[in-house]
Amino acid sequence: MAVYLSILFGLLVLQVVTLVVLSLPLPTLLRKAIVKLYDQFLYKSSQVKTILLVVNILVISLFVDSYKRASVPLPKTENGLMLQPEILATKAYHQRNVYISGFILYSMIVIPIMLGLITRVTKLSSEISTYKTDTADENEDEDLKMLKQKLDSKIQSLEILEKQYSNRKQFVDEHKLGADNKDSLFKKTQ
């Protein structure tokens, strides 16, 4: 296997692993770390952008070259196709290079799109979490106000019940004293 093909295959494996990791349902903290890494090193770094541009140009040139070589028709003889194993093997190698370089180019388009989506998801999840805490605080404030109103109404009804109790007790005590006085008067008269 040629050196450039080994490098391309390694790049392909790296891209596949990256796509798998990006598509996993990771925790929010890990996603934020991925977004931070992407923003700091890949998105803002001009050196990384230059390296990726050079790699893209090399892969595009390999793709075009392999596509041209793979689409060359096989040589024919008078009685049909000439099926030499070396010719078929080189055609298969060129087709393999077309597929590998094509998938690498496709992945170089998909990975930034997925990173952009993950960036949006993390921003939206942080906004949602702050919104939930804000609404939870507002709901707690509303619940607290409602509970205070209920408490005030219960305190008022308790005060009213205490007044009614004291008034009835006073009324019963007066009538009881009055009945005791009548009984004592009734006994004295007999």
C-alpha positions as CSV (number, residue, x, y, z in Angstrom):
1,M,0.0,0.0,0.0
2,A,1.4,3.4,-0.9
3,V,2.2,6.0,1.7
4,Y,-0.4,8.5,0.4
5,L,-3.0,5.7,0.4
6,S,-2.2,4.9,4.1
7,I,-2.5,8.5,5.0
8,L,-5.8,8.8,3.2
9,F,-7.1,5.6,4.9
10,G,-6.0,7.0,8.3
11,L,-7.8,10.3,7.5
12,L,-10.9,8.3,6.5
13,V,-10.8,6.4,9.8
14,L,-10.3,9.6,11.8
15,Q,-13.3,11.2,10.0
16,V,-15.5,8.1,10.6
17,V,-14.6,8.1,14.3
18,T,-15.3,11.8,14.5
19,L,-18.7,11.4,12.9
20,V,-19.6,8.6,15.2
21,V,-18.6,10.6,18.3
22,L,-20.5,13.6,17.0
23,S,-23.6,11.6,16.4
24,L,-23.7,10.0,19.9
25,P,-26.1,11.4,22.4
26,L,-23.5,12.9,24.7
27,P,-24.1,14.8,27.9
28,T,-24.4,18.6,27.7
29,L,-21.1,19.2,29.4
30,L,-19.2,17.0,26.9
31,R,-21.0,18.7,24.0
32,K,-20.0,22.1,25.4
33,A,-16.4,20.9,25.6
34,I,-16.5,19.7,22.0
35,V,-18.0,23.0,20.8
36,K,-15.3,24.9,22.8
37,L,-12.6,22.8,21.2
38,Y,-14.0,23.4,17.8
39,D,-14.3,27.1,18.3
40,Q,-10.8,27.6,19.7
41,F,-8.7,25.3,17.5
42,L,-10.6,24.5,14.3
43,Y,-12.8,27.5,13.6
44,K,-10.6,30.4,14.7
45,S,-7.1,29.0,13.9
46,S,-5.8,30.1,10.5
47,Q,-3.1,27.5,10.5
48,V,-5.7,24.7,10.9
49,K,-7.8,26.2,8.1
50,T,-4.7,26.3,5.9
51,I,-3.9,22.7,6.6
52,L,-7.5,21.6,5.9
53,L,-7.5,23.6,2.7
54,V,-4.3,21.9,1.5
55,V,-5.6,18.5,2.4
56,N,-8.9,19.2,0.6
57,I,-7.0,20.2,-2.5
58,L,-4.8,17.1,-2.4
59,V,-7.9,14.9,-1.9
60,I,-9.8,16.6,-4.7
61,S,-6.8,16.1,-7.1
62,L,-6.6,12.4,-6.1
63,F,-10.3,12.1,-6.6
64,V,-10.2,13.6,-10.1
65,D,-7.1,11.6,-11.1
66,S,-8.6,8.3,-9.8
67,Y,-11.9,9.0,-11.4
68,K,-10.2,9.6,-14.8
69,R,-8.2,6.5,-14.5
70,A,-11.1,4.4,-13.3
71,S,-13.3,5.5,-16.2
72,V,-10.8,4.5,-18.9
73,P,-12.3,1.6,-20.9
74,L,-10.5,-1.7,-20.8
75,P,-8.5,-2.5,-24.0
76,K,-10.2,-4.8,-26.4
77,T,-8.9,-7.5,-28.7
78,E,-10.5,-8.9,-31.9
79,N,-12.5,-11.6,-30.0
80,G,-13.6,-9.6,-26.9
81,L,-12.2,-8.0,-23.8
82,M,-8.6,-8.6,-22.8
83,L,-8.8,-9.8,-19.2
84,Q,-5.4,-9.5,-17.8
85,P,-5.3,-9.6,-14.0
86,E,-3.0,-6.6,-13.7
87,I,-5.3,-4.4,-15.7
88,L,-8.3,-5.4,-13.7
89,A,-6.4,-4.9,-10.4
90,T,-5.3,-1.4,-11.4
91,K,-8.8,-0.5,-12.4
92,A,-10.1,-1.9,-9.0
93,Y,-7.5,0.2,-7.2
94,H,-8.5,3.3,-9.0
95,Q,-12.1,2.7,-8.2
96,R,-11.2,2.1,-4.6
97,N,-9.3,5.4,-4.5
98,V,-12.4,7.1,-6.0
99,Y,-14.6,5.8,-3.2
100,I,-12.1,6.6,-0.5
101,S,-11.3,10.1,-1.7
102,G,-15.0,10.8,-2.4
103,F,-16.0,9.7,1.1
104,I,-13.3,11.8,2.6
105,L,-14.5,14.9,0.6
106,Y,-18.1,14.1,1.7
107,S,-17.0,13.8,5.3
108,M,-15.1,17.1,5.1
109,I,-18.4,18.7,4.3
110,V,-20.5,16.8,6.8
111,I,-18.3,17.3,9.9
112,P,-18.4,21.1,10.0
113,I,-22.2,20.9,9.4
114,M,-22.6,18.5,12.3
115,L,-20.3,20.7,14.5
116,G,-22.5,23.7,13.6
117,L,-25.6,21.7,14.6
118,I,-24.1,20.7,17.9
119,T,-23.1,24.3,18.5
120,R,-26.7,25.4,17.9
121,V,-28.0,22.6,20.1
122,T,-25.7,23.5,23.0
123,K,-26.6,27.2,22.7
124,L,-30.3,26.4,22.7
125,S,-30.0,23.9,25.6
126,S,-28.3,26.6,27.6
127,E,-30.9,29.1,26.7
128,I,-33.7,26.6,27.6
129,S,-32.0,25.9,31.0
130,T,-31.7,29.6,31.8
131,Y,-35.3,30.1,30.7
132,K,-36.5,27.2,32.9
133,T,-34.6,28.6,35.9
134,D,-36.1,32.0,35.2
135,T,-39.6,30.7,34.9
136,A,-39.1,28.4,37.9
137,D,-38.1,31.5,39.9
138,E,-41.2,33.4,38.6
139,N,-43.4,30.4,39.3
140,E,-41.9,30.2,42.8
141,D,-42.6,33.9,43.3
142,E,-46.2,33.4,42.1
143,D,-46.6,30.3,44.3
144,L,-45.2,32.2,47.2
145,K,-47.6,35.1,46.7
146,M,-50.5,32.7,46.4
147,L,-49.5,30.8,49.6
148,K,-49.1,34.1,51.5
149,Q,-52.6,35.1,50.4
150,K,-54.0,31.7,51.5
151,L,-52.1,32.1,54.8
152,D,-53.6,35.6,55.3
153,S,-57.1,34.4,54.6
154,K,-56.6,31.4,57.1
155,I,-55.3,33.8,59.7
156,Q,-58.3,36.1,59.2
157,S,-60.8,33.2,59.4
158,L,-58.9,31.9,62.5
159,E,-59.3,35.3,64.2
160,I,-63.0,35.4,63.3
161,L,-63.4,31.9,64.7
162,E,-61.6,32.9,67.9
163,K,-63.9,35.9,68.3
164,Q,-67.0,33.7,67.7
165,Y,-65.7,31.2,70.3
166,S,-65.0,33.9,72.9
167,N,-68.5,35.5,72.2
168,R,-70.3,32.2,72.5
169,K,-68.3,31.3,75.6
170,Q,-69.2,34.6,77.2
171,F,-72.9,34.1,76.2
172,V,-73.0,30.6,77.6
173,D,-71.3,31.8,80.8
174,E,-73.8,34.6,81.2
175,H,-76.7,32.3,80.7
176,K,-75.2,29.7,83.0
177,L,-74.7,32.3,85.7
178,G,-78.2,33.5,85.0
179,A,-79.6,30.0,85.3
180,D,-77.6,29.3,88.5
181,N,-79.0,32.6,89.9
182,K,-82.6,31.6,89.0
183,D,-82.1,28.2,90.6
184,S,-80.8,29.7,93.7
185,L,-83.7,32.2,93.8
186,F,-86.1,29.4,93.1
187,K,-84.7,27.4,96.0
188,K,-84.8,30.4,98.3
189,T,-88.5,31.0,97.6
190,Q,-89.5,27.5,98.4
